[in-house]
Amino acid sequence: MKHSIRKQFSLIFIGLLAGVLMLCWFINSMFLEEYYKYSKEAKINSAYEKINRATGGSESLNLESLQDLTITCFQDNILAVVIDLNSRIVYASPNGGDEFVFSLVKYRLGGYRGVEPDTLERFSFDKSSTEYLGRFGTLENGNSYLICTPLESIRDSALISNRFLGYVGSVMALLGGIIIWFVTRKITEPILELAGISEAIAGLNFEAKYQGNARNEIALLGENINKLSESLEQTISDLKTANNELQRDIEKKEKIDEMRKEFLANVSHELKTPIALIQGYAEGLQEGIMDDPESMQFYCEVIVDEANKMNRMVKELMTLNQLEFGNDEIAMERFDIVTLIRNYIQSARIMTMQNEIEVRMQEYEPIYVWGDEFKTEEVFMNYFTNAVNHCRAGRSESGRKVIDVRIMQQDGLVRVTVFNTGDPIPGEALPHLWEKFYKVDKARTREYGGSGVGLSIVKAIMESMNREFGVENYTNGVMFWFELEAVKEAE
């Protein structure tokens, strides 16, 4: 990456470390020597206090204090010498203090003009190029003293310290850079993982999840991204569901609009013929075209018959409308399907005898089912009436017209079939049988007064009970069927 966080972290850390080291080196260069001098001044003053205490106002020195002074001189590179009034050495530090006896005598004799007694100053002895920091003066007992330390050692110490700091700082900057390069990897790896997850989410891939278990800000960010992913997935799912439902509603509305247009066209077409007949025969009666009573009776019968057909069609349409829009409640109850079918066949006996149809049904023990008894009877009535209207002599029945009703139980279901001999339904017409106003043979349907709504009512009733129904063609006829849930014996 051109702007990698890892590189940025490493460069920032190395830069900060180098800056701190350079600042330390600068401070050392500017102030370390002065600090050393200040420290040496404090130690020289401390040595003076020790010498003064060691004498205690007498010419002799306290041995314990003398040992302490000697240790101080060795540790702090301090040169000290004390002489009495006769210029004899009272004390000289073991590290070279006796070298300054002559200088001290010279000071006593006034050889160093301009040097303030008992004051820390920089000075050089005779023609020596070595510069010292120290003090001359007289103790309380009258002895003279000289305490000093070479400034060159202070400068050397500061220089060595700065050089060492430079070496150590360079190595530490290098090691720090290497360490931070690997340490930042621990930080950038989860960030790169989160970047990959966010890229996957942007592509609507919600399977990627942050798996880190560290308890820090990055882990918190990862958990929030996981929550965001789940929330976004759920939201998109809800939106797709809502969009799908909206699309279905639009399609349903369009379908309803088409059905409404088709319904109005079909109703208009179905009512046009009986209205025209009623109007024609009514006008004939009004104008007195037929004066004899028989003709007038015929006209009246036609008018009544057409009016009955219109009334029956309107009632069927109202029933179908209630079923399709869920306004007609389904009352699920337990009843004997065998008794229901036998009672209806018995009530339709006159109709079958008039059409010279033989109705066949085996003897069955009572079979109980779950369903709406009234609407189940209406389904069977539509099937049976349809069978009567389309029944023809069977090819294998010696010219006889037969309706065969059967009841079968299987897998917890009861199937009722109504078979009638006659011509099979054309294959292209089978998918349309359940549509409103669809008629396979319009002339034949008009002859027995069918409206083309009966099978649509069957479809609406069976769908309202969530049960299967259908039709099957045979070489010698047609069979319609429907199924209901069987009542278990324990019930």
Protein Blocks (a to p, Z undefined) as FASTA:
>chain_A
ZZlfklmmmmmmmmmmmmmmmmmmmmmmmmmmmmmmmmmmmmmmmmmmmmmmmnnopabd
cfklmmmmmmmmmmnopacddddfkopafbdcfkopmmmmmmmmmmmnopaghiaghiac
dddehjbfbdcdddddddfkopacdddddfklmmmmmmmmmmmmmmmmmmmmmmmmmmmm
mmmmmmmmmmmmmmmmmmmmmnopakbccfbfbdcfklmmmmmmmmmmmmmmmmmmmmmm
mmmmmmmmmmmmmmmmmmmmmmmmmmmmmmmmmmmmmmmmmmmmmnomalbfklmmmmmm
mmmmmmmmmmmmmmmmmmmmmmmnopaccddddddfklmmmmmmmmmmmmmmmnopacdd
dddddddddddfklmmmmmmmmmmmmmmmgccdfklgopacdddddddeehiacddddde
dddddfklmmmmmpghiafblmlmmmnopahlmmmmmmmmmmmnopacdddddfkbccdd
dddddddfkZZ
